[in-house]
Structures are given as C-alpha cells and as structure tokens.
C-alpha cells in the first residue's frame, strides 16, 4: 500500500516508491512497518489482522484483512499524515467477500474524520472525503460499474484533487487483470456540490478497518 500527497494521476501500477510526495509505504511482507522516509511503526495492531501474512502476494507476501469486525492496524497521527487538498492512495486488493461498505484504509474516527476508501458489496469502489465534522460535511464518489471480483487481484488508485473542479476532483483508477490495463472509471459524482479541501484531523490512519464505520474489508492487501 502506498499513500502520496500532491500526486493526482496514475499512469501505471508501478508507481515510483521513493518519491518526495510518498507519505506511507507498507510492503506487508513480514511486518507492517513503514518503508517510506518517515519510518513509522504501528501504534495499534488488533488481532487477528496484525502480523497475519499470506505466503504469496503481488510483491512478496501480502496482508490478510479477513474475518470482519474491528481488526484495524493504526498509525499515530502526525503532520506528515495530513494529505491536504490533493492526494493518491494505491494498493493491490484481492477481496474474499464484501461487507457494506468494505472500508480498506482511511482516517475516519467520530468527529475526527478526514477520508476513507473502500468498496461496496457489489464490487463497486468508493471514496469519501470530509470538509467538516457536521452532518452532510462529506462527499462520496463511487464507480458506476462493479469492479472487484471475489478471489481476484486488482490494482486500485484512489485520487482526490480539490482544485480540479466539479466532476473531476475524484478519480478511481483500476487494473483488474482483464487485459484492458489501467483505466479511469466513470464515477457517480457526489451529491451536495463540490468540495475543494479535506478536513485536517488528529485521527489515526487505519488500515483494514476504520473505527467510525466499523466494517472492514474482507480480503488481502499488498503494495
């Protein structure tokens, strides 16, 4: 899994790892330590997820996020984890099943919500950003098509660019291994108008689940 600030487009599924905009790089091979220049270690690893790795992944091993329930891996908030008004999150995902919604990664904790990304039970992908903590203070974009298939790997890139303007500031890129390569999929644009900024909060960064939603992804994650 890789997370970038100020990166708003993807041209392939081998994004440069050691880019100055890289905020988090999790190889998910033998531990969940951060391999970016920030060298983070998890502040919380809930069983059974933390330390459960599959022998095969896209690159080496991969992390199991299986079983449902609260099983998140957390990283303490810091200024370096605030992604601002433009960011990209990428990961290889192999879903084994779908919850409603299946939250994969994000910062989304009660009144301290910034963003999260995930999928719905149909295999549609979703991206949600918050500009304030009030009711209606968020915007969500979803793919029109059902993208993910249980038991099959897909490379996903979720991007947000607050300066891109209405209809273009959310993008979701996917290579689902069907031979068509990396595609920018059509989205249902958020109801309620445009959003240009993401709320800066003190919430932890969470992987495999987020506390506010309480429903984690049932699948396998790699970088």
C-alpha positions, 0 to 999 in steps of 0.5 A: 500500500502506498499513500502520496500527497500532491500526486493526482494521476496514475499512469501505471501500477508501478508507481515510483516508491521513493518519491518526495510526495510518498507519505506511507509505504507498507510492503506487508511482507513480514511486518507492517512497518513503514518503508517510506522516509518517515519510518513509522511503526504501528501504534495499534495492531488488533488481532487477528489482522496484525502480523497475519501474512499470506505466503504469496502476494503481488510483491512478496507476501501480502496482508490478510484483512479477513474475518470482519469486525474491528481488526484495524492496524493504526498509525499515530497521527502526525503532520506528515499524515495530513494529505491536504487538498490533493492526494493518491492512495494505491494498493493491490486488493484481492477481496474474499467477500464484501461487507457494506461498505468494505472500508480498506484504509482511511482516517475516519474516527467520530468527529475526527474524520478526514477520508476513507476508501473502500468498496461496496458489496457489489464490487463497486469502489468508493471514496469519501472525503470530509470538509467538516465534522457536521452532518452532510460535511462529506462527499462520496464518489463511487464507480458506476460499474462493479469492479472487484471480483471475489478471489481476484487481484486488482490494482486500485488508485484512489485520487482526490484533487480539490482544485480540479473542479466539479466532476473531476476532483475524484478519480478511481483508477483500476487494473483488474487483470482483464487485459484492458490495463489501467483505466479511469472509471466513470464515477457517480459524482457526489451529491451536495456540490463540490468540495475543494479541501479535506478536513485536517484531523488528529485521527489515526490512519487505519488500515483494514478497518476504520473505527467510525464505520466499523466494517472492514474489508474482507480480503488481502492487501499488498503494495 
